[in-house]
Each structure stands twice: as C-alpha cells, then as structure tokens.
C-alpha cells in the first residue's frame, strides 16, 4: 500500500475524529488492513522479501490479493492468490473480512515454503557486511 497515509488522534477526541472521518477512504483501508494482516502473520517488515498486491472491486465488494516471498538469491519464489473474496464495503463489516483475506494468503504462502525462506532471511545479514569492530 505504497502511498497510504495514516492519521492518528486520541480516540476520545470526538471533534478531531469527526474532522478526520472524511479522509478515511474505505477501499484503501480495506486493502491496507488485508496487507498488514499478511505481513504481521509472516512477521514481515522492511528487511524480508515479501511482496503483496491487493485489488478491491467496490462494485462487486470483492478483494483479490496476491502475495510473494522470494529467497535472497531470487532462486525460490512462493506465490499465493485469493481471488474475488467477498469483503463488504464498510468499516464495520469489511475490516474483519479483509483481515481474513490477508491471513488466508499468508497461510497459503506458508504451504508453498515461505517459512523456510523467511527463516533463512532472518538469519542472514541481508547482504550487508557489518562494520569492523573497534577495539582499543
């Protein structure tokens, strides 16, 4: 969800909440919720090779998500897709459905071997050589 913006305020500040509410684009929120669920499930962050692409069809109220986990050398690729999953176009009902889509893709990636790739990445220095230690 490159380009998604989060705005945070106190949940007790009703005035600010009402000002920010029009900024909440529901389809984008649903997509980012699904993507974050996938990343959280796989313990993804900035240093692991996980990619995700999510589309939301507002007219059909369905979500399609593709996820990839790639080895550091690019030799092993795990890919999983969920197509046309029903996700209501509302925050009240849609967020849980979107989260379920992300978790489903994460589980499918695990079955394709993603855990082994991610474990290897977490044990690797990601191609960076640590600076030499300075001893006195």
Phi, psi and omega per residue, in radians:
X1 nan 0.905 3.071
X2 -0.985 2.308 3.111
X3 1.654 -0.143 3.072
X4 -1.269 2.445 -3.082
X5 -2.057 2.363 3.090
X6 -1.935 2.360 3.063
X7 -2.082 2.283 -3.074
X8 -2.051 2.417 3.009
X9 -2.619 2.955 3.131
X10 -1.135 2.343 -3.127
X11 -1.173 -0.321 3.128
X12 -1.532 -0.136 -3.121
X13 -1.577 1.488 -3.049
X14 -1.091 -0.617 3.138
X15 -1.088 -0.852 -3.139
X16 -1.152 -0.690 3.115
X17 -1.025 -0.737 -3.128
X18 -1.193 -0.536 3.090
X19 -1.245 -0.633 -3.103
X20 -1.434 -0.388 -3.059
X21 -0.922 -0.747 3.140
X22 -1.129 -0.317 3.126
X23 -1.381 -0.241 -3.075
X24 -1.401 1.752 3.125
X25 -1.482 1.880 -2.971
X26 -0.994 -0.840 3.129
X27 -1.023 -0.681 3.100
X28 -1.162 -0.732 3.115
X29 -1.079 -0.694 3.118
X30 -1.133 -0.769 3.131
X31 -1.107 -0.815 -3.117
X32 -1.163 -0.568 3.082
X33 -1.106 -0.775 3.118
X34 -1.110 -0.779 -3.114
X35 -1.143 -0.723 3.123
X36 -1.154 -0.613 3.103
X37 -1.121 -0.750 3.103
X38 -1.075 -0.872 -3.114
X39 -1.085 -0.743 3.128
X40 -1.117 -0.727 -3.125
X41 -1.113 -0.676 -3.135
X42 -1.567 0.054 -3.096
X43 0.996 0.759 -3.134
X44 -1.462 2.698 3.095
X45 -2.728 -2.698 -3.092
X46 -1.324 -0.248 -3.014
X47 -1.965 0.246 3.081
X48 -2.128 2.511 -3.040
X49 -1.434 1.318 3.091
X50 -2.039 2.341 3.071
X51 -2.203 2.596 3.113
X52 -2.568 2.471 3.076
X53 -2.307 2.196 -3.081
X54 -2.223 2.329 3.065
X55 -2.117 2.485 3.089
X56 -2.186 2.214 3.102
X57 -1.741 1.800 -3.086
X58 -1.125 -0.596 -3.124
X59 -1.176 -0.760 -3.136
X60 -1.580 -0.203 -3.073
X61 0.944 0.907 3.108
X62 -2.281 2.712 3.137
X63 -2.164 2.443 3.014
X64 -2.135 2.256 -3.121
X65 -2.287 2.376 2.999
X66 -2.081 2.434 3.104
X67 -2.312 2.576 3.120
X68 -2.355 2.521 2.925
X69 -2.257 2.247 -3.027
X70 -2.199 2.381 3.088
X71 -1.143 2.739 -3.089
X72 -1.049 -0.549 3.131
X73 -1.535 -0.017 3.109
X74 1.331 0.111 -3.069
X75 -1.426 -0.489 -3.119
X76 -2.080 2.262 3.139
X77 -2.247 2.218 3.012
X78 -1.862 2.364 -3.112
X79 -2.402 2.446 3.082
X80 -2.529 2.593 -3.125
X81 -2.411 2.442 2.907
X82 -2.066 2.238 -3.060
X83 -2.031 2.357 3.025
X84 0.925 0.738 3.065
X85 -1.275 2.338 3.129
X86 -1.185 2.167 3.094
X87 -2.425 1.898 -3.116
X88 -1.043 2.501 3.134
X89 -1.449 1.108 3.068
X90 -2.713 2.585 3.131
X91 -1.220 -0.616 -3.087
X92 -1.096 -0.761 -3.071
X93 -1.824 -0.493 -3.004
X94 -1.359 -0.521 -3.051
X95 -1.098 -0.753 3.127
X96 -1.172 -0.677 3.109
X97 -1.150 -0.696 3.112
X98 -1.135 -0.747 3.105
X99 -1.042 -0.724 3.134
X100 -1.090 -0.632 3.092
X101 -1.086 -0.828 3.122
X102 -1.043 -0.739 3.135
X103 -1.178 -0.610 3.103
X104 -1.139 -0.766 3.118
X105 -1.161 -0.700 3.111
X106 -1.054 -0.760 3.132
X107 -1.136 -0.691 3.100
X108 -1.134 -0.645 3.085
X109 -1.140 -0.666 3.084
X110 -1.051 -0.755 -3.137
X111 -1.140 -0.398 3.115
X112 -1.506 -0.088 3.109
X113 1.867 0.238 -3.083
X114 -1.079 -0.608 -3.102
X115 -1.029 -0.741 -3.137
X116 -1.115 -0.722 3.115
X117 -1.107 -0.818 -3.092
X118 -1.165 -0.652 3.099
X119 -1.099 -0.721 3.112
X120 -1.125 -0.683 3.133
X121 -1.157 -0.701 -3.126
X122 -1.172 -0.469 3.117
X123 -1.544 -0.179 -3.108
X124 -1.654 2.739 3.095
X125 -1.534 0.273 3.059
X126 1.040 0.593 3.064
X127 1.480 -0.031 -3.132
X128 -1.692 2.399 3.068
X129 -1.644 2.134 3.140
X130 -1.119 2.593 3.119
X131 -1.133 2.636 3.134
X132 -1.123 2.505 3.139
X133 -1.290 2.531 -3.141
X134 -1.746 2.004 3.099
X135 -1.963 2.543 -3.129
X136 -1.847 nan nan
